[in-house]
């Protein structure tokens, strides 16, 4: 009977060691967090966003959230207007009168992280 109990206890401890993730130091890697929509996200500084300022690599900031809109640049109904604030804050332009309400639902598809304040 003692052997069975000991085997069960060891089995549970061994299983816990395998199944429970251990803390690992991330070094200089960005911390991953969950946003309000439960998507994993990163935190970016303005300097990190600013290098994504081209037609082929276009990130924008809207209300302190970072979006990679590269795949949308060519489809943007306003043409190159989206590039005017590539790598920078586009909040004012995004909420301008030219945008239909559907754009507010679409933007979540391009979300990549939050802006470090």
C-alpha positions as CSV (number, residue, x, y, z in Angstrom):
1,X,0.0,0.0,0.0
2,X,2.8,2.4,0.9
3,X,4.5,1.7,-2.5
4,X,1.3,2.6,-4.4
5,X,0.9,5.9,-2.4
6,X,4.6,6.8,-3.0
7,X,4.3,6.0,-6.7
8,X,1.2,8.2,-7.0
9,X,2.9,11.1,-5.1
10,X,6.0,10.8,-7.3
11,X,3.8,10.6,-10.4
12,X,1.9,13.8,-9.5
13,X,5.2,15.7,-8.7
14,X,6.8,14.5,-11.9
15,X,3.7,15.5,-13.9
16,X,3.7,18.9,-12.3
17,X,7.4,19.5,-13.3
18,X,6.6,18.7,-16.9
19,X,3.3,20.5,-17.2
20,X,3.9,23.7,-15.2
21,X,6.1,26.2,-17.2
22,X,9.1,27.4,-15.4
23,X,10.0,31.2,-15.3
24,X,12.6,32.0,-17.8
25,X,14.5,35.2,-18.0
26,X,13.5,37.1,-21.1
27,X,16.7,39.2,-21.2
28,X,16.1,42.3,-23.4
29,X,13.0,40.8,-25.1
30,X,9.8,42.7,-24.9
31,X,7.2,41.5,-22.4
32,X,4.1,39.9,-23.9
33,X,0.9,40.9,-22.4
34,X,-2.8,40.5,-23.0
35,X,-4.8,43.4,-24.3
36,X,-8.5,44.0,-23.7
37,X,-9.4,41.7,-26.6
38,X,-7.1,39.0,-25.1
39,X,-4.7,39.0,-28.0
40,X,-1.1,38.6,-27.1
41,X,0.7,41.9,-27.7
42,X,4.0,43.6,-27.3
43,X,4.9,47.1,-26.1
44,X,6.8,49.3,-28.5
45,X,8.6,52.6,-28.1
46,X,8.0,55.5,-30.5
47,X,11.5,55.0,-31.8
48,X,10.7,51.3,-32.7
49,X,7.6,52.3,-34.5
50,X,9.3,55.2,-36.4
51,X,11.5,52.9,-38.5
52,X,8.3,51.3,-40.0
53,X,7.7,54.3,-42.3
54,X,7.6,53.0,-45.8
55,X,5.0,51.7,-48.2
56,X,6.5,48.2,-47.8
57,X,6.7,48.4,-44.0
58,X,4.0,50.7,-42.6
59,X,3.1,50.9,-38.9
60,X,0.9,53.6,-37.4
61,X,-0.1,54.6,-33.9
62,X,-3.8,55.3,-33.0
63,X,-4.7,56.2,-29.4
64,X,-1.4,54.7,-28.1
65,X,-1.9,51.4,-29.9
66,X,0.4,50.2,-32.7
67,X,-0.9,48.8,-35.9
68,X,1.0,47.2,-38.8
69,X,-1.0,48.3,-41.9
70,X,1.5,47.3,-44.5
71,X,-0.9,44.9,-46.2
72,X,-3.6,47.6,-46.4
73,X,-1.5,50.4,-47.9
74,X,-2.3,49.5,-51.5
75,X,-6.0,49.0,-50.7
76,X,-6.4,52.3,-48.8
77,X,-9.2,54.2,-50.5
78,X,-7.4,57.5,-49.7
79,X,-4.3,56.4,-51.7
80,X,-1.0,57.5,-50.2
81,X,-2.7,59.5,-47.4
82,X,-2.0,56.6,-45.1
83,X,1.7,57.1,-45.6
84,X,1.6,60.7,-44.4
85,X,2.0,59.5,-40.8
86,X,3.7,56.1,-41.4
87,X,5.8,55.3,-38.4
88,X,4.1,58.0,-36.4
89,X,0.8,58.9,-34.7
90,X,-2.2,58.8,-37.0
91,X,-4.9,59.3,-34.4
92,X,-6.1,62.6,-35.8
93,X,-6.3,61.4,-39.4
94,X,-7.9,58.1,-38.4
95,X,-10.8,59.8,-36.6
96,X,-11.3,62.3,-39.4
97,X,-14.6,62.7,-41.2
98,X,-13.4,60.8,-44.3
99,X,-13.6,57.4,-42.6
100,X,-16.8,55.4,-42.5
101,X,-17.6,53.6,-39.2
102,X,-16.5,50.2,-40.6
103,X,-12.9,51.4,-40.4
104,X,-13.2,51.3,-36.6
105,X,-13.9,47.6,-36.7
106,X,-11.3,46.8,-39.4
107,X,-8.3,48.4,-37.5
108,X,-8.3,45.6,-34.9
109,X,-7.1,43.1,-37.5
110,X,-3.8,45.1,-37.8
111,X,-3.1,45.5,-34.1
112,X,0.4,44.5,-33.1
113,X,0.9,46.0,-29.7
114,X,0.7,49.0,-27.4
115,X,2.8,52.2,-27.3
116,X,5.2,52.5,-24.4
117,X,4.3,55.7,-22.7
